[in-house]
Amino acid sequence: MAWLFGQTWFWLLIAFIVGALVAWLLAVLLLPSERKAFEGLENAVDDKGGRS
C-alpha cells in the first residue's frame, strides 16, 4: 500500500510542475501587453507612495 501513496505523490508533483509551466507560458506569451501597460507606473510613484 505504500507504493500507492508514493506513486500518488509522484503524479501530483508532475501535474503541479506541468500546470505551473503551462500557466507561466500562457502569462508570458498571451499577456505581454499587460506588462507594457504598467511599465510607466514604476517611475510615476516615489518612495512614499505619492506621485513625483
GUROVO-294601 format. One record per residue: residue number from 1; chain; residue in three letters; x, y, z of N, C-alpha, C in turn. Coordinates in Angstrom, 3 decimals, m for minus. Each point is the difference from the previous one (the first is absolute). Example, Ala and Ser with C-alpha at 12.3 -4.5 7.8 and 13.67 -1.06 7.14 Angstrom:
BEGIN
{pt 1 'A' 'ala' {13.190 m5.690 7.800} {m0.890 1.190 0.000} {0.900 1.200 0.000}}
{pt 2 'A' 'ser' {m0.350 1.050 m0.720} {0.820 1.190 0.060} {m0.770 1.090 0.730}}
// end
This chain:
BEGIN
{pt 1 'A' 'met' {0.822 m1.197 0.000} {m0.822 1.197 0.000} {0.866 1.261 0.000}}
{pt 2 'A' 'ala' {1.204 m0.077 0.503} {0.895 1.158 m0.007} {0.374 0.395 m1.424}}
{pt 3 'A' 'trp' {0.084 m0.956 m0.910} {0.328 0.324 m1.391} {m1.070 0.887 m0.625}}
{pt 4 'A' 'leu' {m1.264 m0.206 0.384} {m1.091 0.816 m0.529} {0.118 1.434 0.499}}
{pt 5 'A' 'phe' {0.340 0.151 1.277} {0.189 1.331 0.569} {1.149 0.721 m0.696}}
{pt 6 'A' 'gly' {1.108 m0.683 m0.201} {1.157 0.593 m0.670} {m0.294 0.351 m1.447}}
{pt 7 'A' 'gln' {m0.708 m0.881 m0.679} {m0.333 0.248 m1.396} {m0.961 1.180 m0.132}}
{pt 8 'A' 'thr' {m0.923 0.134 0.922} {m0.938 1.118 m0.026} {0.733 1.324 0.159}}
{pt 9 'A' 'trp' {0.922 0.074 0.945} {0.767 1.229 0.196} {0.858 0.317 m1.210}}
{pt 10 'A' 'phe' {0.534 m1.023 m0.631} {0.809 0.209 m1.198} {m0.835 0.646 m1.109}}
{pt 11 'A' 'trp' {m1.192 m0.548 m0.259} {m0.846 0.553 m1.057} {m0.543 1.381 0.361}}
{pt 12 'A' 'leu' {m0.255 0.244 1.271} {m0.425 1.336 0.424} {1.106 1.024 m0.239}}
{pt 13 'A' 'leu' {1.220 m0.381 0.282} {1.135 0.888 m0.222} {0.188 0.283 m1.487}}
{pt 14 'A' 'ile' {m0.101 m1.026 m0.811} {0.119 0.178 m1.448} {m1.115 0.914 m0.514}}
{pt 15 'A' 'ala' {m1.228 m0.215 0.455} {m1.132 0.819 m0.443} {0.182 1.462 0.422}}
{pt 16 'A' 'phe' {0.515 0.229 1.195} {0.230 1.364 0.464} {1.052 0.689 m0.856}}
{pt 17 'A' 'ile' {1.076 m0.674 m0.291} {1.072 0.585 m0.810} {m0.495 0.322 m1.408}}
{pt 18 'A' 'val' {m0.736 m0.923 m0.597} {m0.544 0.244 m1.342} {m0.986 1.170 0.025}}
{pt 19 'A' 'gly' {m0.871 0.055 0.995} {m0.960 1.091 0.112} {0.671 1.346 0.206}}
{pt 20 'A' 'ala' {1.023 0.041 0.827} {0.730 1.252 0.219} {0.707 0.447 m1.275}}
{pt 21 'A' 'leu' {0.563 m0.934 m0.728} {0.674 0.328 m1.254} {m0.986 0.523 m1.044}}
{pt 22 'A' 'val' {m1.145 m0.632 m0.115} {m1.022 0.456 m0.956} {m0.514 1.385 0.388}}
{pt 23 'A' 'ala' {m0.243 0.240 1.273} {m0.484 1.308 0.450} {1.037 1.085 m0.279}}
{pt 24 'A' 'trp' {1.262 m0.307 0.240} {1.066 0.968 m0.257} {0.105 0.305 m1.492}}
{pt 25 'A' 'leu' {m0.065 m1.042 m0.829} {0.071 0.212 m1.441} {m1.174 0.834 m0.504}}
{pt 26 'A' 'leu' {m1.188 m0.272 0.496} {m1.164 0.792 m0.399} {0.148 1.458 0.420}}
{pt 27 'A' 'ala' {0.504 0.217 1.198} {0.174 1.367 0.484} {1.047 0.746 m0.824}}
{pt 28 'A' 'val' {1.061 m0.666 m0.363} {1.067 0.655 m0.751} {m0.404 0.227 m1.450}}
{pt 29 'A' 'leu' {m0.657 m0.975 m0.596} {m0.315 0.098 m1.426} {m1.262 0.796 m0.295}}
{pt 30 'A' 'leu' {m0.998 m0.081 0.856} {m1.277 0.625 m0.299} {m0.212 1.359 0.653}}
{pt 31 'A' 'leu' {0.783 0.328 1.009} {m0.238 1.251 0.718} {1.169 0.986 m0.035}}
{pt 32 'A' 'pro' {0.768 0.094 m1.068} {1.098 0.970 0.012} {m0.512 1.441 0.004}}
{pt 33 'A' 'ser' {m1.175 0.255 m0.570} {m0.535 1.353 m0.009} {m0.381 0.454 1.407}}
{pt 34 'A' 'glu' {m0.374 m0.923 0.857} {m0.312 0.345 1.392} {1.245 0.549 0.700}}
{pt 35 'A' 'arg' {1.132 m0.612 m0.238} {1.234 0.475 0.623} {0.373 1.385 m0.517}}
{pt 36 'A' 'lys' {m0.191 0.228 m1.296} {0.345 1.297 m0.584} {m0.886 1.114 0.546}}
{pt 37 'A' 'ala' {m1.236 m0.329 0.325} {m0.926 1.003 0.504} {0.429 0.551 1.357}}
{pt 38 'A' 'phe' {0.737 m0.791 0.780} {0.376 0.412 1.355} {1.463 0.403 0.118}}
{pt 39 'A' 'glu' {0.740 0.069 m1.110} {1.417 0.348 0.079} {0.226 1.411 0.509}}
{pt 40 'A' 'gly' {m0.810 0.942 m0.406} {0.195 1.384 0.395} {m0.366 0.283 1.439}}
{pt 41 'A' 'leu' {m0.742 m0.862 0.648} {m0.429 0.258 1.376} {1.158 m0.037 0.993}}
{pt 42 'A' 'glu' {1.028 m0.772 m0.284} {1.132 m0.085 0.932} {0.696 1.346 0.132}}
{pt 43 'A' 'asn' {0.089 0.738 m1.078} {0.659 1.304 0.038} {m0.925 1.105 0.494}}
{pt 44 'A' 'ala' {m1.298 m0.208 m0.071} {m0.945 1.037 0.383} {m0.221 0.084 1.505}}
{pt 45 'A' 'val' {0.370 m1.029 0.748} {m0.247 m0.030 1.439} {1.335 0.095 0.725}}
{pt 46 'A' 'asp' {0.081 0.919 0.996} {1.250 0.120 0.754} {0.019 m0.978 1.172}}
{pt 47 'A' 'asp' {1.000 0.090 0.862} {0.185 m0.939 1.108} {m1.136 0.055 1.026}}
{pt 48 'A' 'lys' {m0.626 1.148 0.161} {m1.051 0.136 0.992} {m1.377 m0.361 m0.538}}
{pt 49 'A' 'gly' {m0.073 m0.423 m1.235} {m1.276 m0.398 m0.581} {m0.711 1.108 m0.728}}
{pt 50 'A' 'gly' {0.588 1.193 m0.012} {m0.625 1.111 m0.706} {0.561 0.136 m1.410}}
{pt 51 'A' 'arg' {m0.659 0.833 m0.755} {0.485 0.228 m1.369} {1.105 1.040 0.016}}
{pt 52 'A' 'ser' {0.964 m0.203 m0.861} {1.109 0.965 m0.037} {m0.228 1.062 m1.050}}
// end
